[in-house]
Amino acid sequence: MNREGSVTLGLIPAPDIPEKIAQELASELPDLLSSRVDWEVSWDVAVVVDPLTGTDQEAPEILEECRQKMLSEGWDLALCLTDLPVYRDGRLVAADLSSERGVAGLSLPAMGAMRLRPKARDLTLQLAGELYERTKEHAAGDPPARGSQPRGSVGSFQRVDPPDEDMKAMDVDARFAAPGALGHLRLWSGMVLANRPWRMLPAFKGAIAAAFATGAYALVITTLWVLADSVGWARLLLLMVTAIVAMVAWIIVAHHLWERPEDPDQQKWAALYNGVTVLTVTSAVLCAYAILFALILLAAWVFVPGDYFQSILKHPVSFGEYLTLSWLAASLATVAGALGASLEDEETVRKASYGYRQRRRHENDDAETQ
């Protein structure tokens, strides 16, 4: 303890979303810890961002990094928040706790993209409470026996017993896992959220401008009007999917987002990282396509005269005909125009790759230490 009746809990988040979550939690944790863990002590919560918390997937290194930061800062307890997935013994791990070290690790992607802050808060309270009780018992000379703590889940996270080798090598005495297919779906959504696909949209300005110019020009071609009226929604949908797939593939290839690590330890993560990169870029492209479609629909509504449109199609036209025309023009414009345009702010685009972001964190940390 820093002073009599006071406990300091340090939060060590990786940059970006973990940092934001930690800052939000720091303001409400002291009151929650007092009411739910021990009201007789005063709780202080500190936040120190550390890039290395987000550059290693293995739980032992995360916990050891957490412990070293706790000792250097003079905290009583510490909790790392990482934006990396953690697998141990084939299980997707949401959190590990080591009372011997006085630290715990929390993997935010395992919590999914929905209700992230409430889930992180509940699990943080559970981990902090157990750390406090276990370390207090350990300091009193009575280390808690395995199985002495309450069993059960926290929300959708299942408490599991760590294997004996983890208890010996890592001093892990409590673990929360995200089991089943639903847990892995949450992981993928959480990793896409950590990539923040919406931040890629400004990089699409040039591509959207090029595609819009192509689509607006296509709107004056009356043959396109007849084609849009006759192809049917199934072919329009297929063309849209083809355009989006082509755009996603071009972005990944042109900006070298596909992970092909030479390090054998990193190869096992390549499939997961590449899949998340595809989902992240696809999310950004879908948003860009929606913007392009809205712009072309507005242009069609303003510049394509209804009477002339009707005379070409030879039947009454409504808003539906304008929708199908804009849909076809947007897809053709994406293929013909956007694929030839360069995305702006390549650094932001490359951050859609987990591996690239980790390498940048390592490089930045090395530069700061020199």
Secondary structure as UniProt FT lines:
FT   TURN            4..5
FT   STRAND          6..13
FT   TURN            15..16
FT   HELIX           17..36
FT   TURN            39..40
FT   STRAND          42..47
FT   HELIX           51..54
FT   HELIX           59..73
FT   STRAND          77..82
FT   STRAND          87..88
FT   TURN            89..90
FT   STRAND          91..98
FT   TURN            99..102
FT   STRAND          103..107
FT   HELIX           108..111
FT   TURN            114..115
FT   HELIX           116..139
FT   TURN            140..141
FT   TURN            146..147
FT   TURN            155..156
FT   STRAND          157..160
FT   HELIX           164..169
FT   STRAND          174..177
FT   HELIX           180..195
FT   HELIX           197..204
FT   HELIX           205..218
FT   TURN            219..220
FT   HELIX           222..230
FT   HELIX           233..254
FT   TURN            255..256
FT   HELIX           264..303
FT   HELIX           306..313
FT   HELIX           319..336
FT   HELIX           338..340
FT   HELIX           346..350
FT   TURN            351..352
FT   HELIX           354..369
//
